[in-house]
Amino acid sequence: MAKLVRDRIPDLFGGSARPLNPPDFRAALHEKLREETEEYLEAGDVQELADVLEVVYALAALDGLTPADLEVLRAGKSEARGAFLRRLWWEA
């Protein structure tokens, strides 16, 4: 089964791996984000959220952003529009 894996997986479990070019890497990350999100939604395990975050950080890096840069963007949106603290369900 061919898929995007973390850097140390071939060392830990064997098999061959090759680096992807940037467009293929972005596409593989999109698929990995779907996979990890589905795993979290099905299992509810917070370890899966860590996997989701790892993929998000990799996607951000492709756009030249560090995790700190991404946090600045998140905080700005939170300041401007709020977060999800009040658990609001809007019925417009």
GICOR-V551058 format. One record per residue. N is the residue number from 0. RES is the residue in three letters. OMEGA is omega as a letter, one per 30 degrees, with the letter a starting at -180 (none if undefined). BURIAL is # if it has 16 or more other ideal C-beta (glycine too) atoms within 10 Angstrom, else .. Layout:
n | res | omega | burial
N | RES | OMEGA | BURIAL
N | RES | OMEGA | BURIAL
This chain:
n | res | omega | burial
0 | MET | l | .
1 | ALA | l | .
2 | LYS | l | .
3 | LEU | l | #
4 | VAL | l | .
5 | ARG | a | .
6 | ASP | a | .
7 | ARG | a | .
8 | ILE | l | .
9 | PRO | l | .
10 | ASP | a | .
11 | LEU | a | .
12 | PHE | l | .
13 | GLY | a | .
14 | GLY | a | .
15 | SER | l | .
16 | ALA | l | .
17 | ARG | l | .
18 | PRO | l | .
19 | LEU | l | .
20 | ASN | a | .
21 | PRO | l | .
22 | PRO | l | .
23 | ASP | l | .
24 | PHE | l | .
25 | ARG | l | .
26 | ALA | l | .
27 | ALA | l | #
28 | LEU | l | #
29 | HIS | l | .
30 | GLU | l | .
31 | LYS | l | #
32 | LEU | l | #
33 | ARG | a | .
34 | GLU | a | #
35 | GLU | l | #
36 | THR | l | .
37 | GLU | l | .
38 | GLU | l | #
39 | TYR | a | #
40 | LEU | l | .
41 | GLU | a | .
42 | ALA | a | .
43 | GLY | a | .
44 | ASP | a | .
45 | VAL | l | .
46 | GLN | l | .
47 | GLU | l | #
48 | LEU | l | .
49 | ALA | l | .
50 | ASP | l | #
51 | VAL | a | #
52 | LEU | l | .
53 | GLU | l | .
54 | VAL | l | #
55 | VAL | l | .
56 | TYR | l | .
57 | ALA | l | #
58 | LEU | l | #
59 | ALA | l | #
60 | ALA | l | .
61 | LEU | l | .
62 | ASP | l | .
63 | GLY | a | .
64 | LEU | l | .
65 | THR | l | .
66 | PRO | l | .
67 | ALA | l | .
68 | ASP | a | .
69 | LEU | l | #
70 | GLU | l | .
71 | VAL | l | .
72 | LEU | l | .
73 | ARG | a | .
74 | ALA | l | .
75 | GLY | l | .
76 | LYS | l | .
77 | SER | l | .
78 | GLU | a | .
79 | ALA | a | .
80 | ARG | a | .
81 | GLY | l | .
82 | ALA | l | .
83 | PHE | a | .
84 | LEU | a | .
85 | ARG | l | .
86 | ARG | a | .
87 | LEU | l | .
88 | TRP | a | .
89 | TRP | l | .
90 | GLU | a | .
91 | ALA | none | .
